[in-house]
Amino acid sequence: MKIFPILLICSLVSCISNTIPPETIVEHIYHTDTVYINSEDTIQKKLWELPCLDTADTTTDINVCSYECFLVSDSLLNQKYEKLIMSYERSIKESPEYIKLYQDQMECLINLQNDFLKTRWDIVLLINSALGTARERSFRVNMYRIGFTDQQLQLYTNLDNEILFTKL
């Protein structure tokens, strides 16, 4: 008979513990615009990552190679910029009712490119003054310019996608 009250108490405790709700998991939902993700871009090497980066042995080789990589990244940015300008010019011709809108957007893009080039040059001056006569100064300057150019290229790619997929 002494076992019965103990079993009764144990069963009541287990029932009470099962009725307590588990922690509530809060789900966050963020509302965003369309995001374009190209999985191929995240896996492949960037076009300006030249093979000389893996084979350069001396500081001079590294500096020369990093400058060549910068030139490739800069040429890709210029191609993307020209493509955007041509898209705006085509839109102006095809949609005369939106001429003012497209001209204003194209002017903003031109100003953005000019500001980018000025800022990139200012970064070069800043890094040059900070590093002084360090042997790897040219390499570091070029890597900063490549990174900055890569960010601008991504911005232009997103703008190109917006223009391509958004028609008035």
ZAKELO-650255 format. One line per field, with one value per residue (C-alpha): x, y, z; residue number from 0. Coordinates in pm, whole numbers, plus 50000, padded with zeros to 5 digits. Example, Ala and Ser with C-alpha at 12.3 -4.5 7.8 and 13.67 -1.06 7.14 Angstrom:
X: (51230, 51367)
Y: (49550, 49894)
Z: (50780, 50714)
i: (0, 1)
REM end
This chain:
X: (50000, 50289, 50389, 50055, 50091, 50445, 50323, 50036, 50271, 50511, 50233, 50096, 50443, 50494, 50153, 50226, 50568, 50415, 50159, 50421, 50456, 50800, 50987, 50825, 51048, 51011, 51040, 51168, 51049, 51221, 51058, 51313, 51335, 51430, 51775, 51972, 52211, 52428, 52573, 52835, 52982, 53041, 53222, 53445, 53752, 53719, 53840, 54116, 54266, 54544, 54769, 55069, 54933, 55020, 55361, 55502, 55808, 55968, 55822, 55865, 55676, 55396, 55372, 55363, 55109, 54880, 54889, 54794, 54507, 54392, 54400, 54180, 53929, 53924, 53860, 53569, 53425, 53457, 53280, 52994, 52972, 52957, 52689, 52479, 52518, 52416, 52111, 52003, 52061, 51858, 51579, 51573, 51530, 51270, 51058, 51033, 50767, 51029, 51318, 51355, 51350, 51614, 51832, 51826, 51917, 52198, 52333, 52328, 52520, 52781, 52820, 52846, 53126, 53314, 53280, 53397, 53710, 53792, 53738, 53948, 54231, 54196, 54229, 54551, 54689, 54587, 54749, 55064, 55103, 55032, 55277, 55551, 55838, 55728, 55836, 55489, 55320, 55236, 55086, 54867, 54757, 54662, 54472, 54273, 54197, 54089, 53861, 53709, 53662, 53504, 53245, 53163, 53138, 52886, 52687, 52682, 52581, 52286, 52192, 52212, 51979, 51735, 51732, 51704, 51417, 51232, 51052, 50816)
Y: (50000, 50237, 50211, 50335, 50696, 50712, 50598, 50843, 51132, 51028, 51004, 51347, 51504, 51352, 51479, 51830, 51837, 51729, 52009, 52287, 52423, 52402, 52720, 52909, 52949, 53290, 53299, 53622, 53703, 53984, 54154, 54242, 54328, 54072, 53927, 53782, 53504, 53331, 53023, 52994, 53331, 53221, 52900, 53014, 53229, 53592, 53673, 53896, 53622, 53551, 53243, 53465, 53513, 53150, 53156, 53495, 53445, 53783, 54110, 54257, 53966, 54003, 54378, 54337, 54055, 54244, 54543, 54321, 54179, 54532, 54623, 54322, 54410, 54773, 54672, 54452, 54745, 54973, 54716, 54690, 55070, 55105, 54836, 55028, 55352, 55174, 55029, 55377, 55516, 55232, 55291, 55660, 55575, 55304, 55492, 55858, 55913, 55841, 56039, 56271, 55982, 55781, 56088, 56168, 55810, 55806, 56133, 55981, 55680, 55904, 56099, 55773, 55651, 55981, 55978, 55617, 55696, 55992, 55789, 55503, 55744, 55895, 55546, 55496, 55822, 55727, 55383, 55522, 55779, 55521, 55261, 55498, 55305, 54953, 54696, 54543, 54884, 54842, 54500, 54633, 54935, 54710, 54468, 54755, 54887, 54541, 54498, 54841, 54780, 54440, 54606, 54861, 54585, 54402, 54723, 54772, 54409, 54459, 54782, 54601, 54330, 54592, 54772, 54446, 54304, 54626, 54788, 55079)
Z: (50000, 50062, 49696, 49571, 49704, 49562, 49220, 49237, 49314, 49034, 48780, 48880, 48850, 48506, 48391, 48515, 48348, 48016, 48020, 48035, 47682, 47525, 47442, 47162, 46856, 46699, 46324, 46170, 45823, 45639, 45344, 45076, 44712, 44454, 44509, 44220, 44314, 44061, 44225, 43953, 44054, 44411, 44316, 44032, 44061, 43968, 43618, 43750, 43970, 43723, 43744, 43817, 44171, 44241, 44074, 44178, 44397, 44442, 44567, 44219, 44061, 44316, 44256, 43877, 43893, 44130, 43897, 43601, 43808, 43885, 43515, 43433, 43708, 43593, 43231, 43344, 43538, 43237, 43017, 43267, 43291, 42912, 42897, 43149, 42955, 42633, 42811, 42914, 42566, 42417, 42669, 42579, 42211, 42271, 42526, 42436, 42702, 42972, 42824, 43123, 43370, 43182, 43123, 43494, 43581, 43327, 43466, 43816, 43687, 43523, 43849, 44042, 43815, 43844, 44224, 44233, 44030, 44254, 44572, 44440, 44368, 44717, 44865, 44668, 44806, 45159, 45145, 44982, 45258, 45529, 45401, 45296, 45141, 45238, 44979, 44944, 44919, 44549, 44614, 44895, 44692, 44402, 44627, 44779, 44431, 44316, 44618, 44573, 44200, 44273, 44498, 44229, 43970, 44189, 44224, 43847, 43798, 44033, 43854, 43521, 43653, 43778, 43444, 43255, 43462, 43541, 43255, 43303)
i: (0, 1, 2, 3, 4, 5, 6, 7, 8, 9, 10, 11, 12, 13, 14, 15, 16, 17, 18, 19, 20, 21, 22, 23, 24, 25, 26, 27, 28, 29, 30, 31, 32, 33, 34, 35, 36, 37, 38, 39, 40, 41, 42, 43, 44, 45, 46, 47, 48, 49, 50, 51, 52, 53, 54, 55, 56, 57, 58, 59, 60, 61, 62, 63, 64, 65, 66, 67, 68, 69, 70, 71, 72, 73, 74, 75, 76, 77, 78, 79, 80, 81, 82, 83, 84, 85, 86, 87, 88, 89, 90, 91, 92, 93, 94, 95, 96, 97, 98, 99, 100, 101, 102, 103, 104, 105, 106, 107, 108, 109, 110, 111, 112, 113, 114, 115, 116, 117, 118, 119, 120, 121, 122, 123, 124, 125, 126, 127, 128, 129, 130, 131, 132, 133, 134, 135, 136, 137, 138, 139, 140, 141, 142, 143, 144, 145, 146, 147, 148, 149, 150, 151, 152, 153, 154, 155, 156, 157, 158, 159, 160, 161, 162, 163, 164, 165, 166, 167)
REM end
